[in-house]
Amino acid sequence: MSDVYASRRNSHCAAHGPRLANGVALAPDESFLLVAETIGYRILKFWLKGPRAGQWVEFVTGTPGFPDNISLSESGLVRVSLPAPRVRYWISCSPGTRFCGSWRTGFRNGCNPRQAEDVVWVRAYHPDGKLVHDIRTKHPRLSFITAVAESGGTVCLASAHHDVLGRIGLSQDRERFPILGRTEERKF
């Protein structure tokens, strides 16, 4: 996978790194990019400026599901959608492993992450990579969350599998005094 910087006249490959990069968020000061590496179960940071410019570092590793779309919230948190929990077959495709069978074979054999449990799952991380919110719940008309964004104390959700949008209201107290590392059940 290559990140490519483009201008109106030219483009060039800036770095090689993540496999199956799915979501990208640019820091407000444009000093780094965050990249969701779906099959690696991690979020990487690519430094654009400063002494580490051009370097990849791990921002979050070992997510419990497939990190998909990511966004930076008004409150400074990094919001991440997790469409599905880990699937055994895909674990063999994680970074550092030598064997990765055909993903097409995995789909045919019932290892398709789209067939995983129906869940509404989003996480929020502090800019230092620490987990702040882990919201996981079920809804009869929404699951497989592939996009997440926060605005005005509301987390907005979208799915590639459903024709509805979801939203979760956040209380002011939870944002200022989060429960670290604990799953929060939310009703729509």
C-alpha positions as CSV (number, residue, x, y, z in Angstrom):
1,M,0.0,0.0,0.0
2,S,1.3,3.4,-0.8
3,D,0.3,6.8,0.3
4,V,0.4,9.3,-2.6
5,Y,0.6,13.0,-2.2
6,A,-1.0,14.7,-5.2
7,S,-1.0,18.3,-6.4
8,R,-2.5,19.7,-9.5
9,R,0.6,19.0,-11.5
10,N,2.3,16.0,-10.0
11,S,2.1,13.3,-7.4
12,H,4.6,11.0,-5.7
13,C,4.7,8.0,-3.4
14,A,5.5,9.3,0.0
15,A,5.6,6.1,2.0
16,H,4.9,2.4,1.9
17,G,3.2,0.9,4.9
18,P,-0.2,-0.3,5.9
19,R,-2.1,-3.2,4.2
20,L,-5.7,-2.5,3.5
21,A,-5.8,1.1,4.7
22,N,-9.4,1.9,5.1
23,G,-9.8,5.2,7.0
24,V,-7.6,8.3,7.0
25,A,-7.7,11.3,9.3
26,L,-5.5,14.4,9.0
27,A,-4.4,16.1,12.2
28,P,-5.8,19.7,12.6
29,D,-2.2,21.1,12.4
30,E,-1.4,18.7,9.4
31,S,1.5,17.2,11.3
32,F,0.4,13.6,10.9
33,L,-2.1,11.3,9.3
34,L,-3.9,8.5,11.1
35,V,-4.6,5.4,9.0
36,A,-6.9,2.5,9.9
37,E,-5.2,-0.7,8.9
38,T,-8.2,-3.0,8.8
39,I,-6.7,-6.5,8.5
40,G,-3.9,-5.5,10.9
41,Y,-6.4,-4.6,13.6
42,R,-4.5,-1.3,14.3
43,I,-4.3,2.4,13.6
44,L,-1.0,3.8,12.4
45,K,0.3,7.3,12.6
46,F,2.3,8.7,9.7
47,W,4.3,11.8,10.5
48,L,4.2,14.5,7.9
49,K,6.2,17.2,9.7
50,G,8.8,17.5,12.4
51,P,11.8,15.3,13.2
52,R,9.8,12.1,12.6
53,A,8.5,13.2,9.2
54,G,8.2,10.2,6.9
55,Q,8.0,7.7,9.7
56,W,5.2,5.3,10.6
57,V,4.4,4.6,14.3
58,E,1.7,2.5,15.9
59,F,-1.1,4.7,17.4
60,V,-3.4,1.8,18.5
61,T,-2.7,-1.9,18.2
62,G,-4.8,-5.0,18.7
63,T,-8.3,-3.6,18.2
64,P,-11.0,-6.1,19.0
65,G,-12.6,-5.7,15.6
66,F,-11.8,-4.4,12.2
67,P,-11.0,-0.7,12.3
68,D,-12.7,1.0,9.4
69,N,-13.4,4.7,9.0
70,I,-11.8,7.2,11.4
71,S,-12.4,10.8,12.1
72,L,-11.2,13.5,14.5
73,S,-14.0,14.9,16.7
74,E,-14.6,18.5,17.8
75,S,-13.5,17.4,21.3
76,G,-10.2,16.2,20.0
77,L,-10.9,12.5,20.2
78,V,-10.2,10.0,17.4
79,R,-13.5,8.2,16.5
80,V,-13.2,4.8,14.9
81,S,-15.9,2.5,13.5
82,L,-15.6,-1.2,14.0
83,P,-18.0,-2.9,11.6
84,A,-17.4,-6.4,12.9
85,P,-15.4,-8.2,15.7
86,R,-12.3,-10.2,14.8
87,V,-12.8,-13.2,12.6
88,R,-10.5,-16.2,13.2
89,Y,-9.5,-16.5,9.6
90,W,-8.3,-12.9,9.4
91,I,-6.1,-13.2,12.4
92,S,-3.7,-15.2,10.3
93,C,-3.4,-12.2,8.0
94,S,-2.2,-9.8,10.8
95,P,1.1,-8.0,10.4
96,G,4.1,-10.1,11.2
97,T,2.6,-13.4,10.2
98,R,4.1,-15.5,7.4
99,F,0.9,-17.2,6.2
100,C,-2.1,-15.5,4.8
101,G,-4.4,-17.8,2.9
102,S,-6.6,-16.6,0.1
103,W,-9.2,-14.1,1.4
104,R,-11.5,-15.4,-1.4
105,T,-11.3,-18.9,0.1
106,G,-12.1,-17.4,3.5
107,F,-15.2,-15.8,2.2
108,R,-16.4,-19.0,0.5
109,N,-15.8,-20.9,3.7
110,G,-17.9,-18.7,5.9
111,C,-15.2,-16.4,7.3
112,N,-16.6,-13.3,5.7
113,P,-16.5,-10.5,8.3
114,R,-19.8,-9.3,6.9
115,Q,-21.4,-12.4,8.3
116,A,-20.2,-11.7,11.8
117,E,-22.6,-10.8,14.6
118,D,-24.7,-7.7,14.0
119,V,-23.3,-5.0,16.2
120,V,-23.2,-1.2,16.4
121,W,-19.6,-0.5,17.5
122,V,-17.6,2.6,17.8
123,R,-14.6,3.6,19.8
124,A,-12.9,6.9,20.8
125,Y,-9.2,7.3,21.5
126,H,-7.4,10.2,23.2
127,P,-4.8,11.8,20.9
128,D,-2.1,9.8,22.8
129,G,-3.8,6.5,21.7
130,K,-5.5,5.6,25.0
131,L,-9.0,4.2,24.8
132,V,-11.6,6.7,26.1
133,H,-15.0,5.3,24.9
134,D,-16.0,1.8,23.8
135,I,-19.6,2.0,22.7
136,R,-21.0,-1.4,21.6
137,T,-24.7,-2.2,21.3
138,K,-27.3,-3.7,19.0
139,H,-30.0,-2.2,17.0
140,P,-32.6,-4.0,14.8
141,R,-32.1,-1.7,11.8
142,L,-28.4,-0.7,12.0
143,S,-25.2,-2.7,12.3
144,F,-21.8,-3.1,10.5
145,I,-20.9,0.6,11.2
146,T,-18.5,1.8,8.5
147,A,-18.4,5.5,9.2
148,V,-18.4,7.6,12.4
149,A,-18.3,11.3,13.1
150,E,-19.0,13.5,16.1
151,S,-20.7,16.9,16.0
152,G,-22.3,18.9,18.8
153,G,-22.2,16.1,21.4
154,T,-23.7,13.6,19.0
155,V,-21.9,10.6,17.4
156,C,-23.3,10.1,13.9
157,L,-23.1,6.6,12.3
158,A,-23.4,5.1,8.9
159,S,-23.3,1.6,7.5
160,A,-22.5,0.1,4.1
161,H,-25.2,-2.5,4.8
162,H,-28.2,-0.4,5.8
163,D,-30.2,2.5,4.4
164,V,-30.5,4.3,7.7
165,L,-28.2,6.6,9.7
166,G,-27.7,6.3,13.5
167,R,-26.8,8.7,16.2
168,I,-25.8,8.4,19.8
169,G,-26.1,11.4,22.1
170,L,-23.1,11.9,24.5
171,S,-23.6,13.5,27.8
172,Q,-21.3,16.5,28.7
173,D,-20.1,14.7,31.9
174,R,-19.1,11.6,29.9
175,E,-16.9,13.6,27.6
176,R,-15.2,15.5,30.4
177,F,-14.9,12.5,32.7
178,P,-14.8,9.4,30.5
179,I,-15.0,5.8,31.8
180,L,-11.7,4.4,30.5
181,G,-11.7,1.0,28.8
182,R,-15.3,0.1,29.7
183,T,-18.0,-0.8,27.2
184,E,-20.9,1.6,27.3
185,E,-24.3,0.2,26.3
186,R,-26.2,2.9,24.5
187,K,-29.9,3.0,23.3
188,F,-30.8,4.8,20.1
